[in-house]
């Protein structure tokens, strides 16, 4: 599976309240990483590892979705200031 390479932030580097767009980017990067791992576990037939990776993917994807409204507000505010 081809995954878009995104820089993975270190834990504690991103605060969703102060920078929701960056938090969302980090959550999507981790979701992508765990989705790639899940694909590998599926190909190898490792059911327990597959389940762990899918759960981690879902957790990060849900974190990104939860941050979406704040990230959209941040993007809108930045666009209004830029032009």
ChimeraX attribute file (.defattr): number of C-alpha atoms within 10 A of each C-alpha:
attribute: neighborCount
match mode: 1-to-1
recipient: residues
	/A:1	9
	/A:2	6
	/A:3	10
	/A:4	9
	/A:5	9
	/A:6	13
	/A:7	10
	/A:8	13
	/A:9	15
	/A:10	8
	/A:11	8
	/A:12	6
	/A:13	10
	/A:14	18
	/A:15	13
	/A:16	16
	/A:17	11
	/A:18	10
	/A:19	13
	/A:20	23
	/A:21	23
	/A:22	17
	/A:23	22
	/A:24	24
	/A:25	19
	/A:26	23
	/A:27	24
	/A:28	21
	/A:29	23
	/A:30	22
	/A:31	24
	/A:32	20
	/A:33	20
	/A:34	22
	/A:35	22
	/A:36	18
	/A:37	20
	/A:38	24
	/A:39	15
	/A:40	16
	/A:41	19
	/A:42	16
	/A:43	11
	/A:44	11
	/A:45	11
	/A:46	12
	/A:47	13
	/A:48	10
	/A:49	16
	/A:50	21
	/A:51	14
	/A:52	15
	/A:53	23
	/A:54	18
	/A:55	16
	/A:56	19
	/A:57	24
	/A:58	15
	/A:59	16
	/A:60	21
	/A:61	20
	/A:62	15
	/A:63	18
	/A:64	24
	/A:65	15
	/A:66	13
	/A:67	20
	/A:68	16
	/A:69	13
	/A:70	17
	/A:71	22
	/A:72	13
	/A:73	13
	/A:74	16
	/A:75	14
	/A:76	12
	/A:77	11
	/A:78	11
	/A:79	10
	/A:80	9
	/A:81	8
	/A:82	7
	/A:83	5
